[in-house]
Amino acid sequence: MNTLLKKPTLFFVLGILSILAGTVYAIMLIAGNSAQDGLLGIYILFSLILVLFAVIVDRFLVREFGSQKVNKVQFSFLLFIVLLWIVRAIVNWF
């Protein structure tokens, strides 16, 4: 467990935060009044399975390649997504 927390990466930190926040929010929605809220809570819980899978793959890649190399790739991926987001905003503006 100690080695798991000593080498944090971008996706690991964001994944753990989204699992915690998503679980709390899903429980609040499931305990809500309407059926639509409960269904949304269940959808959120199902999406957390994909986040958990991403965190597990991240930990496997950190063990294989090291946290510095994995962090470089993850930040590059994040910057690429932000670039695509900016391009989409500029194209929609025109």
C-alpha positions in Angstrom: 0.0 0.0 0.0 2.9 2.4 0.7 4.4 2.0 -2.8 0.9 2.6 -4.2 0.7 6.1 -2.7 4.4 7.0 -3.1 4.1 7.3 -6.9 1.0 9.3 -7.7 0.1 10.1 -11.3 -2.4 12.5 -12.9 -5.0 9.8 -13.7 -4.5 8.1 -10.3 -5.3 11.3 -8.4 -8.2 12.3 -10.6 -9.5 8.8 -10.6 -9.5 8.4 -6.8 -11.2 11.9 -6.5 -13.8 11.0 -9.0 -14.5 7.7 -7.4 -15.0 9.3 -4.0 -17.1 12.2 -5.3 -19.1 10.0 -7.7 -19.9 7.5 -5.0 -21.2 10.1 -2.6 -23.2 11.9 -5.3 -24.6 8.6 -6.6 -25.7 7.5 -3.1 -27.4 10.9 -2.6 -29.2 10.5 -5.9 -30.3 6.9 -5.3 -31.7 7.9 -1.9 -33.6 10.8 -3.7 -37.3 11.2 -4.3 -37.8 10.5 -8.0 -37.1 7.5 -10.1 -35.1 9.6 -12.5 -32.7 10.6 -9.8 -32.2 7.0 -8.7 -31.6 5.9 -12.3 -29.0 8.7 -12.7 -27.3 7.5 -9.5 -27.1 4.0 -10.9 -25.6 5.3 -14.2 -23.0 7.1 -12.2 -22.1 4.0 -10.3 -21.7 2.0 -13.6 -19.5 4.7 -15.0 -17.2 4.5 -11.9 -16.4 0.9 -13.0 -14.6 2.4 -16.0 -12.8 4.9 -13.8 -11.7 2.0 -11.5 -10.4 0.1 -14.6 -8.4 3.2 -15.7 -6.8 3.5 -12.2 -5.9 -0.2 -12.3 -4.3 0.2 -15.7 -2.5 3.3 -14.5 -1.0 1.4 -11.6 0.1 -1.4 -13.9 1.8 1.0 -16.2 3.5 2.8 -13.3 4.9 -0.5 -12.1 6.1 -1.4 -15.6 7.5 2.0 -16.8 7.8 4.3 -13.8 5.8 7.2 -12.7 7.8 9.9 -14.5 7.3 8.4 -17.9 3.6 7.7 -17.3 3.1 11.2 -16.0 4.6 12.6 -19.2 2.3 10.6 -21.4 -0.7 11.5 -19.3 0.0 15.2 -19.3 0.6 15.0 -23.1 -2.8 13.3 -23.5 -4.4 15.9 -21.3 -2.9 18.8 -23.2 -4.0 17.2 -26.5 -7.6 17.0 -25.2 -7.4 20.6 -24.1 -6.1 21.6 -27.5 -9.0 19.8 -29.2 -11.4 21.5 -26.8 -10.0 24.9 -27.7 -10.1 24.2 -31.5 -13.7 23.1 -31.1 -14.6 26.4 -29.3 -12.8 28.4 -32.0 -14.6 26.6 -34.8 -18.0 27.0 -33.1 -17.3 30.7 -32.6 -16.9 31.2 -36.4 
